[in-house]
Amino acid sequence: MRVAFVGGGTGGHLTPAIGIAEELMSRGHQVEFWLSGRQVELNYIDESISHRSLGIDDSALPRYFAALASFPRVRKYCRDFRPDLVVSLGGYGGATAMAALPRPLVCLEGNVVVGKSVRLVSRFAKRVLVMFDKTAADVPRATVVGPISRSATTLPSREQACAKFNLDSQQRVLLTMGGSQGAFSLNQAVIEMLPELKRLNWQLLCLCGPNKRAAVQEAVEASGVRAAVLEHCSDMGAAYAAADFMLSRGGASTLAEIWLSQTPTMVMPYIHKDRQQQLNAEQLAPGVQIFDGGEESRSRLYELLANINLREQMSQSLCESLVGDGRKIACDTLEEIVGEKA
């Protein structure tokens, strides 16, 4: 079976798709990614996965027109690769999957709120793979697969993970992450909580985002908190293995990793009119809770950092809510669709 994944742009779109692709390749199938053309996508795609650019995000045209202009390119890639099935990843790039018709289409949606592109492409799709039960009630022909992340290679021990970041494995670690591009507001919240981290004897592993390291590093050095401040982490398995608690944005791929690693977390949602990240996080309560930056949520965060029993209850909640092996469910579904076509 040959499967083309179309779209990308962010880790939220790419991470679950790569997880599915890795599982497909382990079953002997061939995959190829047709990416939107954003440079950050190459941080997620390694050399083992064939990929080409749709030229949307690096085009001089507005993205809507760049997406339309890429339809002939999708048809050319179809002639070259001859996919049996095409998976749309959402966004402008994902919408171009419609150029692959009449080949079978599948949509991948990790957020609770169904995106405009997925809603459009889903009209022509055989199936829509979703992470949450609530999403399945809002879209036709949905299959709930639960969280999907990249290949479940052997994770390092806590000692190995802490050593990787020059942290002490005997001391608790707060992992903070503002998404692939970082988040100024989340980084600022981390800076403001440094005195309390020092008082509670916590270390910090801060993934601050590109070009945002200097301010955080300066504040960390002044605080005396032991910390690793990185713009990007290519080994998130080690980051989760080191973490005792997490403060994060609430993108779909991040929440999938939190869910799978059972890391107790407070999410500081990106503010958007569809409240996407907040709604994502609410699906995993009480294992994931909301941090709005106010005094009440800040007090709650410090309470959780101080109380291991509360953190263990959050982790247990995440464990109990898992629906199964998302990678297996997704790949079984794709094989079934192609089998139905044959």
C-alpha positions as CSV (number, residue, x, y, z in Angstrom):
1,M,0.0,0.0,0.0
2,R,1.2,3.5,-0.9
3,V,0.0,6.4,1.3
4,A,0.6,10.1,0.7
5,F,0.3,12.6,3.6
6,V,-0.6,16.1,2.4
7,G,-0.1,19.3,4.4
8,G,1.8,20.1,7.5
9,G,2.9,23.6,8.6
10,T,3.0,22.8,12.4
11,G,4.0,20.0,14.7
12,G,0.3,19.6,15.6
13,H,-0.4,18.5,12.0
14,L,2.8,16.6,11.4
15,T,3.6,14.7,14.6
16,P,0.6,12.3,14.6
17,A,0.9,11.9,10.8
18,I,4.6,10.8,11.2
19,G,3.5,8.4,14.0
20,I,1.1,6.8,11.6
21,A,3.6,6.8,8.8
22,E,6.2,5.1,11.0
23,E,3.7,2.4,11.8
24,L,2.8,1.9,8.1
25,M,6.4,1.6,7.2
26,S,6.9,-1.0,9.9
27,R,4.1,-3.0,8.2
28,G,5.9,-2.8,4.8
29,H,3.9,0.0,3.3
30,Q,5.4,3.0,1.4
31,V,4.7,6.6,2.5
32,E,5.5,10.1,1.2
33,F,4.8,13.5,2.6
34,W,3.8,16.5,0.5
35,L,4.6,19.4,2.9
36,S,3.3,23.0,2.9
37,G,6.8,24.4,2.4
38,R,7.5,25.9,5.8
39,Q,11.1,25.6,7.0
40,V,10.1,24.4,10.5
41,E,8.5,21.3,8.9
42,L,12.0,19.9,8.3
43,N,12.6,19.8,12.1
44,Y,10.0,17.0,12.2
45,I,10.7,15.0,9.0
46,D,13.9,12.9,9.1
47,E,15.8,11.3,6.2
48,S,14.0,8.0,6.5
49,I,10.7,9.6,5.2
50,S,10.4,10.7,1.6
51,H,9.0,14.2,1.3
52,R,8.4,17.0,-1.2
53,S,7.2,20.6,-1.0
54,L,3.9,21.9,-2.1
55,G,5.4,25.4,-2.2
56,I,2.5,27.1,-0.3
57,D,4.2,28.7,2.7
58,D,7.3,29.7,0.8
59,S,5.3,31.3,-2.0
60,A,5.0,35.0,-2.6
61,L,1.3,34.6,-3.1
62,P,-1.2,34.8,-0.3
63,R,-1.7,31.3,1.1
64,Y,-5.2,30.9,-0.3
65,F,-4.0,31.5,-3.8
66,A,-0.7,29.6,-3.2
67,A,-2.8,26.6,-2.2
68,L,-4.9,26.8,-5.3
69,A,-1.8,27.1,-7.4
70,S,-0.4,23.9,-5.9
71,F,-3.2,21.7,-7.2
72,P,-1.4,20.9,-10.4
73,R,1.7,20.0,-8.3
74,V,-0.4,17.5,-6.2
75,R,-1.7,15.9,-9.4
76,K,1.9,15.6,-10.6
77,Y,3.0,14.0,-7.3
78,C,0.1,11.6,-7.6
79,R,1.3,10.5,-11.1
80,D,4.8,10.0,-9.7
81,F,4.0,8.3,-6.4
82,R,0.7,6.6,-7.4
83,P,-0.8,6.5,-3.9
84,D,-3.5,4.1,-3.0
85,L,-4.8,6.5,-0.4
86,V,-4.2,10.2,0.5
87,V,-4.3,11.6,4.1
88,S,-5.1,15.3,4.6
89,L,-3.4,16.8,7.6
90,G,-5.5,20.0,7.7
91,G,-4.5,23.6,7.0
92,Y,-4.1,25.1,3.5
93,G,-1.7,22.3,2.5
94,G,-4.2,19.7,3.7
95,A,-7.0,21.2,1.5
96,T,-4.9,20.5,-1.6
97,A,-5.5,16.8,-1.0
98,M,-8.8,17.3,-2.9
99,A,-6.6,17.5,-6.1
100,A,-5.9,13.8,-5.6
101,L,-9.5,12.8,-6.1
102,P,-10.9,10.2,-7.1
103,R,-8.3,8.4,-4.9
104,P,-9.6,7.6,-1.4
105,L,-9.1,10.5,1.0
106,V,-8.8,10.4,4.8
107,C,-8.6,13.4,7.1
108,L,-6.6,13.6,10.3
109,E,-7.9,16.0,13.0
110,G,-6.3,16.1,16.4
111,N,-8.1,19.1,17.8
112,V,-11.6,19.2,19.4
113,V,-12.7,22.0,17.1
114,V,-12.7,20.7,13.5
115,G,-10.6,23.0,11.3
116,K,-12.0,24.7,8.2
117,S,-9.8,22.6,5.9
118,V,-10.8,19.3,7.5
119,R,-14.4,20.3,7.5
120,L,-14.2,21.0,3.7
121,V,-12.1,17.9,2.8
122,S,-14.2,15.6,5.1
123,R,-17.1,16.0,2.7
124,F,-15.1,13.8,0.2
125,A,-13.3,11.6,2.8
126,K,-13.8,8.0,3.4
127,R,-13.0,8.5,7.1
128,V,-11.9,11.2,9.6
129,L,-9.5,10.1,12.2
130,V,-9.9,12.1,15.5
131,M,-8.3,12.1,18.9
132,F,-11.3,13.0,21.1
133,D,-14.8,11.5,21.4
134,K,-16.3,15.0,21.4
135,T,-14.9,15.6,17.9
136,A,-16.4,12.4,16.5
137,A,-19.9,13.7,17.4
138,D,-19.2,16.8,15.2
139,V,-18.0,15.2,12.0
140,P,-19.3,12.4,9.7
141,R,-17.6,9.1,9.3
142,A,-15.3,9.7,12.3
143,T,-13.1,7.1,13.9
144,V,-11.7,7.9,17.4
145,V,-8.1,6.8,17.5
146,G,-6.9,8.6,20.7
147,P,-3.5,10.1,21.0
148,I,-0.8,9.4,18.3
149,S,2.8,10.4,18.6
150,R,6.0,9.5,16.9
151,S,7.7,6.1,17.2
152,A,7.6,4.6,20.7
153,T,11.3,3.8,20.8
154,T,12.8,2.8,24.2
155,L,12.6,5.9,26.4
156,P,15.6,6.7,28.5
157,S,15.6,6.3,32.3
158,R,15.0,9.4,34.4
159,E,18.7,9.4,35.3
160,Q,19.7,9.3,31.6
161,A,17.2,11.9,30.7
162,C,18.3,14.3,33.4
163,A,21.9,13.8,32.5
164,K,21.1,14.7,28.9
165,F,20.0,18.2,30.1
166,N,22.6,18.5,32.9
167,L,19.9,18.3,35.6
168,D,19.9,16.4,38.9
169,S,17.8,13.2,38.7
170,Q,17.2,13.4,42.5
171,Q,15.5,16.8,42.2
172,R,12.1,17.5,40.7
173,V,11.9,18.9,37.1
174,L,9.3,21.4,35.7
175,L,9.1,21.1,31.9
176,T,7.8,24.2,30.2
177,M,7.0,24.5,26.4
178,G,5.3,27.2,24.3
179,G,4.9,25.1,21.2
180,S,7.3,24.8,18.2
181,Q,7.6,28.6,17.9
182,G,7.6,29.3,21.6
183,A,5.3,31.7,23.5
184,F,6.3,35.0,25.0
185,S,3.5,35.0,27.6
186,L,4.4,31.5,28.8
187,N,8.1,32.3,29.0
188,Q,7.2,35.4,31.0
189,A,5.1,33.4,33.4
190,V,8.1,31.0,33.9
191,I,10.3,34.0,34.7
192,E,7.8,35.3,37.3
193,M,7.6,31.9,39.0
194,L,11.3,31.4,39.4
195,P,11.5,32.5,43.1
196,E,8.8,30.0,43.9
197,L,10.6,27.2,42.0
198,K,13.7,28.1,44.0
199,R,11.7,27.9,47.3
200,L,10.1,24.6,46.4
201,N,13.5,23.2,45.2
202,W,12.4,22.5,41.6
203,Q,14.6,22.5,38.5
204,L,13.5,23.9,35.2
205,L,13.7,22.5,31.7
206,C,12.4,25.3,29.5
207,L,11.8,24.9,25.8
208,C,11.4,28.6,25.0
209,G,11.2,28.7,21.2
210,P,13.5,30.3,18.5
211,N,15.2,33.5,19.4
212,K,13.6,33.7,22.9
213,R,16.4,32.1,25.0
214,A,18.3,35.2,26.1
215,A,15.7,36.7,28.4
216,V,14.8,33.4,30.1
217,Q,18.4,32.5,30.6
218,E,19.3,35.8,32.1
219,A,16.4,35.5,34.6
220,V,17.3,31.9,35.4
221,E,20.9,32.8,36.2
222,A,19.8,35.6,38.5
223,S,17.4,33.3,40.3
224,G,19.8,30.5,41.2
225,V,17.4,27.9,39.9
226,R,19.1,24.9,38.2
227,A,17.9,24.9,34.7
228,A,18.3,24.0,31.1
229,V,17.0,26.6,28.7
230,L,16.7,25.4,25.1
231,E,15.2,27.0,21.9
232,H,14.2,23.5,20.6
233,C,14.4,19.9,21.8
234,S,14.8,17.2,19.2
235,D,14.4,14.4,21.9
236,M,11.0,15.0,23.5
237,G,11.1,11.4,24.8
238,A,14.0,12.5,27.1
239,A,12.2,15.7,28.1
240,Y,9.1,13.8,29.2
241,A,11.2,11.2,31.0
242,A,12.9,13.9,33.0
243,A,9.7,15.9,33.8
244,D,7.7,15.6,37.0
245,F,5.2,18.3,35.9
246,M,4.6,20.4,32.8
247,L,3.4,23.9,32.0
248,S,2.6,24.1,28.3
249,R,0.6,25.4,25.4
250,G,-2.4,23.1,24.4
251,G,-1.7,22.1,20.8
252,A,-3.0,18.8,19.7
253,S,0.3,17.0,19.3
254,T,1.6,18.3,22.6
255,L,-1.5,17.1,24.4
256,A,-1.2,13.7,22.7
257,E,2.3,13.4,24.0
258,I,1.2,14.5,27.5
259,W,-1.6,12.0,27.4
260,L,0.7,9.1,26.3
261,S,3.5,10.0,28.8
262,Q,0.9,10.6,31.5
263,T,2.7,13.8,32.5
264,P,0.6,16.0,34.9
265,T,0.2,19.3,33.2
266,M,-1.3,22.8,33.3
267,V,-2.0,24.3,29.9
268,M,-1.7,28.0,29.2
269,P,-4.0,28.2,26.1
270,Y,-3.2,30.3,23.1
271,I,-6.0,32.8,23.0
272,H,-8.1,32.3,19.8
273,K,-11.7,32.9,19.0
274,D,-12.5,29.2,18.7
275,R,-10.8,28.5,22.1
276,Q,-9.2,25.5,20.5
277,Q,-6.4,24.9,22.9
278,Q,-8.5,25.4,26.0
279,L,-11.2,23.0,24.7
280,N,-8.4,20.4,23.9
281,A,-7.1,20.6,27.4
282,E,-10.6,20.3,29.0
283,Q,-11.0,16.9,27.4
284,L,-8.2,15.6,29.6
285,A,-9.3,17.1,32.9
286,P,-8.4,16.5,35.7
287,G,-5.1,15.1,34.4
288,V,-4.6,18.4,32.5
289,Q,-5.7,21.7,34.1
290,I,-5.9,25.3,32.8
291,F,-3.4,28.0,33.7
292,D,-4.7,31.5,32.8
293,G,-1.9,33.4,34.4
294,G,-4.1,34.8,37.2
295,E,-3.5,34.6,40.9
296,E,-6.0,31.7,41.4
297,S,-4.4,29.5,38.7
298,R,-0.9,30.5,39.9
299,S,-1.8,29.4,43.4
300,R,-3.1,26.1,42.0
301,L,0.1,25.5,40.1
302,Y,2.2,26.1,43.2
303,E,-0.1,23.7,45.2
304,L,0.4,21.0,42.5
305,L,4.2,21.5,42.6
306,A,4.2,21.1,46.4
307,N,2.0,18.1,46.5
308,I,3.1,14.8,45.0
309,N,-0.2,13.1,45.8
310,L,-2.1,15.6,43.6
311,R,0.4,15.1,40.8
312,E,0.0,11.3,41.0
313,Q,-3.8,11.6,40.8
314,M,-3.5,13.7,37.6
315,S,-1.1,11.2,36.1
316,Q,-3.5,8.3,37.0
317,S,-6.4,10.1,35.4
318,L,-4.5,10.4,32.1
319,C,-3.6,6.7,32.3
320,E,-7.2,5.6,32.8
321,S,-8.6,7.8,30.0
322,L,-6.4,6.2,27.2
323,V,-8.6,4.6,24.5
324,G,-6.0,2.2,23.0
325,D,-3.1,2.2,20.6
326,G,-3.8,5.1,18.3
327,R,-1.1,4.2,15.8
328,K,-2.5,0.7,15.4
329,I,-6.2,1.9,15.2
330,A,-5.3,4.4,12.6
331,C,-3.2,2.1,10.4
332,D,-5.8,-0.7,10.7
333,T,-8.4,1.8,9.4
334,L,-6.3,2.8,6.4
335,E,-5.6,-0.8,5.5
336,E,-9.3,-1.5,5.7
337,I,-10.2,1.4,3.4
338,V,-7.7,0.3,0.8
339,G,-8.9,-3.2,1.1
340,E,-12.5,-2.0,0.6
341,K,-11.3,-0.2,-2.6
342,A,-9.7,-3.4,-3.9
